[in-house]
Structures are given as structure tokens and as C-alpha cells.
Amino acid sequence: MSDPATSESADERPEEPYLAAAAVDRWDVLRYQDDHGPVHRVVPAGAGSSVVTTYERRARSRRRLVLAMVPVAAVGLPAAGWLVWGTFGVGVGVLLAAVTATVIVRRHVSEDPDDRTDVPEVVDASASAETARSYGLENETTIADAEAYLASHPAATPDRSPEEALEAAQRQR
């Protein structure tokens, strides 16, 4: 039988990876680029690289989708021009398709992966909470919440590393 007090406190616990990271005082600091400049956020130590990998996959997927428009434009614009204006429309459609393809290819193929702003960068791996806070974090409350929980529940300190806690959390999903 489970103790009702235990089950209530388990519902209030922060997510285990954050709890584990707070217990060992280690965080990965990520830098995101937005319109107003860099924004820094923290994730548990060891999770930064998986966050970056996820964003890179999404960026590649968006890039593939945009590049898939090149053949659609190459076929669709001349065909639409032919339907609307006949022979003259085919010429206009081919010209528009060429311009569209050039713009898409120039913009997305020649893009330097280091200049992408849609993928965060790990700027400090396994930093202490004090070091992480020096970046002016957007989600500083993440650290504060985990530390406050551990301070009020000393028995809740996990007995495994942040990496092990992250692996266990991923297996549960």
C-alpha cells in the first residue's frame, strides 16, 4: 500500500531530470537567437546536445520542404501559364520558375550552418547554477524551482546523475 502523503508529494515534484541536475548543481546553457539578440536558457546537464540535435532535425526538415518546392515551381508555373495564356504563358511560367528556383536555392542551399538562427547553441556545458545565472537566463526560475524543492525536501535528492535521470525519463515516454 502506498502512503497518501508520499503520492501527493510525488505529484508536486519537478520533473526528475531537472531535480537531478539541481541536486548535482549542473546545467547546460543554451543560446537562442531572436529578433532582440541572444536569449539564454538552461536544461539539465547532458540534455543540451539532445536539444540542439532536435532543433537541427527540425531545421533540416524545413529545408527539405522548401527545396521540394523547386520541382513543383519548375513544373507548375509553366503549366499554369500555358492554361491561362497559352504559349506566351509557358514562357512567362518558365521565367517565373527559374527566378523562384534561383531564389530558393540561393537562400537555402548556400546557407552556412553556423549562421542559422533557428538552432540553439550550447554555450556552457555542465555549468554550475551560479555560472549559468551569470548568462542572464530567460528561464532562471527552472533552477530556482528545483533548488527550492530540494531545500524543502532533502530526502528527495536523486541517487543518480542527470544523465541517468534523463535516460530514465526518455525511456518512460
Residue frames as qw, qx, qy, qz and C-alpha x, y, z in Angstrom:
[[0.000, 0.889, 0.458, 0.000, 0.00, 0.00, 0.00],
 [0.421, 0.381, -0.024, 0.823, 1.22, 3.46, -0.75],
 [0.232, -0.507, -0.446, 0.700, 1.22, 6.30, 1.69],
 [0.247, 0.856, 0.436, 0.128, -1.16, 9.13, 0.58],
 [0.206, -0.909, 0.123, 0.341, 1.34, 11.77, 1.70],
 [0.490, -0.309, 0.611, 0.540, 4.03, 10.19, -0.46],
 [0.420, 0.464, 0.673, 0.394, 1.83, 10.07, -3.54],
 [0.072, 0.960, 0.257, -0.086, 0.81, 13.72, -3.06],
 [0.283, -0.788, 0.331, 0.434, 4.43, 14.87, -2.83],
 [0.534, -0.013, 0.687, 0.494, 5.30, 12.78, -5.89],
 [0.348, 0.747, 0.526, 0.208, 2.69, 14.71, -7.91],
 [0.069, -0.987, -0.025, 0.140, 4.25, 18.02, -6.84],
 [0.656, -0.392, 0.375, 0.525, 7.82, 17.02, -7.69],
 [0.295, 0.738, -0.337, -0.505, 9.57, 18.81, -10.52],
 [0.896, 0.380, -0.210, -0.094, 10.47, 16.66, -13.49],
 [0.883, -0.386, 0.128, 0.233, 13.20, 14.26, -12.44],
 [0.709, 0.361, 0.032, 0.605, 15.89, 15.40, -14.90],
 [0.020, 0.790, -0.076, 0.607, 15.66, 18.93, -13.52],
 [0.721, -0.665, 0.097, -0.169, 15.66, 17.64, -9.97],
 [0.918, -0.092, 0.077, 0.378, 18.74, 15.54, -10.67],
 [0.493, 0.568, -0.012, 0.659, 20.52, 18.46, -12.32],
 [0.273, -0.823, 0.102, -0.487, 19.75, 20.71, -9.36],
 [0.871, -0.488, 0.048, 0.028, 20.98, 18.05, -6.96],
 [0.804, -0.073, 0.142, 0.573, 24.40, 17.99, -8.58],
 [0.058, -0.849, -0.005, 0.525, 24.21, 21.70, -9.47],
 [0.322, -0.203, 0.642, 0.665, 24.94, 21.16, -13.17],
 [0.495, 0.705, 0.371, -0.347, 23.16, 22.78, -16.12],
 [0.493, 0.182, 0.495, 0.692, 23.75, 23.19, -19.86],
 [0.122, 0.676, 0.148, -0.712, 23.31, 26.81, -21.00],
 [0.494, 0.427, 0.629, 0.422, 21.79, 27.21, -24.46],
 [0.013, 0.458, -0.052, -0.888, 21.85, 30.40, -26.55],
 [0.411, 0.606, 0.664, 0.148, 18.93, 31.07, -28.86],
 [0.161, -0.077, 0.208, 0.962, 18.95, 33.94, -31.33],
 [0.187, 0.722, 0.661, -0.080, 15.81, 36.06, -31.60],
 [0.298, 0.800, 0.259, 0.452, 14.95, 39.46, -33.08],
 [0.274, -0.938, 0.076, -0.197, 16.20, 41.29, -29.99],
 [0.087, 0.692, -0.688, 0.203, 19.50, 39.42, -29.61],
 [0.459, 0.104, -0.877, 0.093, 20.61, 36.27, -27.82],
 [0.709, -0.453, 0.092, -0.532, 18.42, 34.57, -25.23],
 [0.228, 0.334, -0.886, 0.225, 19.92, 32.08, -22.77],
 [0.829, -0.295, -0.039, -0.474, 18.06, 29.13, -21.27],
 [0.153, -0.451, 0.862, -0.174, 19.12, 26.19, -19.13],
 [0.898, -0.030, -0.314, -0.307, 18.44, 22.48, -19.39],
 [0.822, -0.500, 0.274, 0.026, 19.80, 19.71, -17.16],
 [0.113, -0.664, 0.683, 0.281, 23.46, 18.91, -17.70],
 [0.342, -0.067, 0.909, 0.229, 23.78, 16.49, -20.57],
 [0.437, 0.608, 0.649, -0.134, 20.47, 17.48, -22.22],
 [0.105, 0.751, -0.144, -0.636, 21.84, 20.42, -24.20],
 [0.057, -0.302, 0.782, 0.542, 23.18, 18.33, -27.06],
 [0.195, 0.374, 0.901, 0.099, 19.87, 16.49, -27.48],
 [0.196, 0.791, 0.347, -0.465, 18.01, 19.82, -27.60],
 [0.059, 0.639, -0.438, -0.630, 20.39, 21.10, -30.28],
 [0.153, -0.036, 0.923, 0.352, 20.03, 17.82, -32.23],
 [0.252, 0.596, 0.742, -0.173, 16.23, 18.14, -32.13],
 [0.183, 0.824, 0.056, -0.533, 16.38, 21.71, -33.46],
 [0.054, -0.467, 0.681, 0.561, 18.84, 20.67, -36.18],
 [0.242, 0.233, 0.925, 0.177, 16.50, 17.90, -37.32],
 [0.246, 0.762, 0.511, -0.311, 13.60, 20.34, -37.50],
 [0.073, 0.759, -0.258, -0.593, 15.71, 22.83, -39.48],
 [0.137, -0.214, 0.849, 0.463, 16.76, 20.11, -41.96],
 [0.263, 0.471, 0.842, -0.023, 13.14, 19.04, -42.33],
 [0.213, 0.837, 0.231, -0.449, 12.02, 22.62, -43.08],
 [0.030, -0.611, 0.534, 0.584, 14.90, 22.99, -45.54],
 [0.230, 0.058, 0.920, 0.312, 13.89, 19.81, -47.38],
 [0.271, 0.675, 0.656, -0.201, 10.32, 21.03, -47.58],
 [0.144, 0.833, -0.067, -0.530, 11.37, 24.37, -49.06],
 [0.082, -0.442, 0.734, 0.509, 13.72, 22.67, -51.54],
 [0.344, 0.299, 0.886, 0.082, 10.88, 20.36, -52.58],
 [0.321, 0.780, 0.312, -0.438, 9.11, 23.46, -53.91],
 [0.049, -0.551, 0.533, 0.640, 11.75, 23.86, -56.66],
 [0.107, 0.069, 0.894, 0.429, 10.47, 21.00, -58.85],
 [0.164, 0.660, 0.699, -0.221, 6.87, 21.99, -58.10],
 [0.103, 0.796, -0.003, -0.597, 7.59, 25.52, -59.29],
 [0.113, -0.377, 0.700, 0.597, 9.55, 24.23, -62.29],
 [0.067, 0.265, 0.908, 0.318, 6.56, 22.20, -63.49],
 [0.026, 0.670, 0.686, -0.283, 3.62, 24.06, -62.01],
 [0.018, 0.678, 0.025, -0.735, 4.34, 27.62, -63.10],
 [0.071, 0.232, -0.652, -0.719, 4.81, 26.85, -66.82],
 [0.032, -0.353, -0.920, -0.166, 1.75, 24.56, -66.76],
 [0.016, 0.709, 0.526, -0.469, -0.36, 27.24, -65.10],
 [0.024, 0.547, -0.246, -0.800, 0.93, 29.82, -67.58],
 [0.024, -0.002, -0.831, -0.556, 0.00, 27.57, -70.50],
 [0.018, -0.542, -0.837, 0.072, -3.52, 27.07, -69.12],
 [0.009, -0.764, -0.328, 0.556, -4.03, 30.81, -68.62],
 [0.187, 0.800, -0.188, -0.539, -2.20, 32.41, -71.56],
 [0.888, 0.458, 0.033, -0.013, -1.23, 29.59, -73.91],
 [0.810, 0.299, -0.110, 0.492, 2.23, 29.66, -75.49],
 [0.095, 0.722, -0.220, 0.649, 3.06, 33.09, -74.10],
 [0.683, -0.620, 0.138, -0.361, 2.09, 31.85, -70.62],
 [0.965, -0.064, -0.081, 0.241, 4.53, 28.93, -70.86],
 [0.529, 0.493, -0.194, 0.663, 7.37, 31.40, -71.44],
 [0.274, -0.690, 0.203, -0.639, 6.28, 33.56, -68.52],
 [0.892, -0.411, 0.020, -0.186, 5.86, 30.45, -66.36],
 [0.879, 0.140, -0.170, 0.424, 9.35, 29.19, -67.22],
 [0.247, 0.597, -0.237, 0.725, 10.81, 32.60, -66.39],
 [0.545, -0.622, 0.164, -0.538, 8.96, 32.73, -63.05],
 [0.975, -0.210, -0.072, 0.027, 10.01, 29.13, -62.28],
 [0.708, 0.340, -0.243, 0.568, 13.66, 29.98, -62.97],
 [0.045, -0.634, 0.257, -0.728, 13.55, 33.05, -60.73],
 [0.772, -0.498, 0.065, -0.391, 11.75, 31.13, -57.96],
 [0.966, -0.038, -0.147, 0.211, 14.21, 28.23, -58.12],
 [0.499, 0.486, -0.280, 0.661, 17.18, 30.59, -58.08],
 [0.304, -0.644, 0.234, -0.662, 15.91, 32.44, -55.04],
 [0.898, -0.376, 0.031, -0.227, 15.11, 29.23, -53.13],
 [0.911, 0.122, -0.177, 0.351, 18.41, 27.55, -53.97],
 [0.322, 0.578, -0.285, 0.694, 20.49, 30.63, -53.21],
 [0.436, -0.622, 0.204, -0.617, 18.76, 31.18, -49.92],
 [0.866, -0.360, 0.202, -0.282, 18.70, 27.62, -48.63],
 [0.952, 0.170, -0.096, 0.238, 21.49, 25.68, -50.29],
 [0.488, 0.529, -0.289, 0.632, 24.24, 28.23, -49.85],
 [0.511, -0.775, 0.043, -0.369, 23.21, 28.83, -46.23],
 [0.316, 0.432, -0.727, 0.430, 26.09, 28.43, -43.79],
 [0.654, -0.423, -0.626, -0.022, 25.04, 26.05, -40.99],
 [0.454, -0.209, -0.441, 0.745, 26.90, 28.24, -38.47],
 [0.063, -0.093, -0.036, -0.993, 24.80, 31.29, -39.41],
 [0.397, -0.466, -0.701, -0.367, 21.44, 29.64, -38.69],
 [0.180, -0.313, 0.396, -0.844, 19.45, 31.40, -36.02],
 [0.778, -0.226, -0.171, -0.561, 16.77, 28.74, -35.66],
 [0.869, -0.083, -0.456, 0.175, 19.11, 26.24, -33.94],
 [0.458, -0.869, 0.160, -0.096, 20.34, 26.94, -30.40],
 [0.582, 0.502, -0.538, 0.346, 23.96, 26.56, -29.39],
 [0.777, -0.542, -0.245, 0.205, 25.35, 25.05, -26.19],
 [0.213, 0.840, -0.254, 0.429, 27.50, 27.87, -24.82],
 [0.146, -0.533, 0.703, -0.448, 28.34, 26.29, -21.47],
 [0.780, -0.098, -0.584, -0.203, 28.07, 22.57, -20.76],
 [0.732, -0.352, -0.525, 0.253, 27.66, 21.25, -17.23],
 [0.117, 0.500, -0.238, 0.824, 27.86, 24.70, -15.65],
 [0.179, -0.299, -0.737, 0.580, 27.08, 25.34, -12.00],
 [0.007, 0.810, 0.586, 0.018, 23.85, 27.19, -11.20],
 [0.244, -0.788, -0.022, 0.565, 25.87, 30.29, -10.27],
 [0.265, -0.248, 0.569, 0.738, 27.72, 30.25, -13.59],
 [0.154, 0.474, 0.782, 0.374, 24.51, 29.58, -15.52],
 [0.066, -0.858, -0.448, 0.241, 22.79, 32.54, -13.85],
 [0.288, -0.560, 0.196, 0.752, 25.61, 34.84, -15.00],
 [0.225, 0.171, 0.685, 0.672, 24.26, 34.50, -18.55],
 [0.335, 0.177, 0.118, -0.918, 21.03, 36.33, -17.64],
 [0.070, 0.144, 0.970, 0.182, 18.77, 33.34, -18.15],
 [0.439, -0.200, -0.323, -0.814, 15.28, 33.62, -19.54],
 [0.799, -0.330, -0.411, -0.290, 14.20, 30.56, -17.52],
 [0.144, 0.444, -0.671, 0.576, 16.19, 31.14, -14.35],
 [0.670, -0.287, 0.277, -0.626, 13.13, 30.03, -12.39],
 [0.902, 0.117, -0.401, -0.109, 13.85, 26.47, -13.58],
 [0.497, 0.266, -0.635, 0.528, 16.97, 26.39, -11.42],
 [0.228, -0.318, 0.421, -0.818, 15.29, 28.23, -8.56],
 [0.818, -0.162, -0.070, -0.547, 12.29, 25.87, -8.52],
 [0.862, 0.094, -0.488, 0.101, 14.47, 22.75, -8.49],
 [0.326, 0.291, -0.584, 0.684, 16.72, 24.18, -5.75],
 [0.441, -0.307, 0.264, -0.801, 13.72, 25.29, -3.66],
 [0.899, -0.113, -0.245, -0.347, 12.15, 21.86, -3.94],
 [0.753, 0.143, -0.549, 0.334, 15.35, 20.14, -2.88],
 [0.063, 0.359, -0.487, 0.794, 15.82, 22.56, 0.00],
 [0.603, -0.239, 0.224, -0.727, 12.34, 21.81, 1.34],
 [0.975, -0.013, 0.043, -0.217, 12.56, 18.05, 0.60],
 [0.085, -0.711, 0.694, 0.076, 16.12, 16.92, 1.41],
 [0.632, -0.081, 0.770, -0.044, 15.14, 13.25, 1.13],
 [0.717, 0.616, 0.258, -0.200, 14.08, 13.79, -2.47],
 [0.037, 0.753, -0.558, -0.347, 17.64, 14.21, -3.72],
 [0.921, 0.307, -0.151, -0.186, 18.06, 11.71, -6.53],
 [0.693, -0.490, 0.498, 0.179, 20.66, 9.00, -6.23],
 [0.739, 0.266, 0.451, 0.423, 21.65, 9.14, -9.88],
 [0.285, -0.254, 0.241, 0.892, 23.36, 11.53, -12.23],
 [0.415, 0.538, 0.066, -0.731, 21.49, 13.95, -14.51],
 [0.315, 0.342, -0.732, -0.498, 22.45, 11.79, -17.49],
 [0.060, -0.118, -0.988, 0.074, 20.93, 8.67, -15.88],
 [0.255, 0.478, 0.561, -0.626, 17.80, 10.61, -14.92],
 [0.390, 0.500, -0.264, -0.727, 17.44, 11.90, -18.48],
 [0.248, 0.166, -0.902, -0.313, 17.81, 8.42, -19.92],
 [0.058, 0.289, 0.903, -0.311, 15.17, 7.10, -17.48],
 [0.323, 0.537, 0.282, -0.726, 12.79, 9.95, -18.39],
 [0.373, 0.418, -0.530, -0.636, 13.25, 9.26, -22.10],
 [0.136, 0.002, -0.986, -0.093, 12.56, 5.55, -21.61],
 [0.191, 0.391, 0.727, -0.531, 9.30, 6.41, -19.80],
 [0.364, 0.473, -0.074, -0.799, 7.99, 8.39, -22.80]]
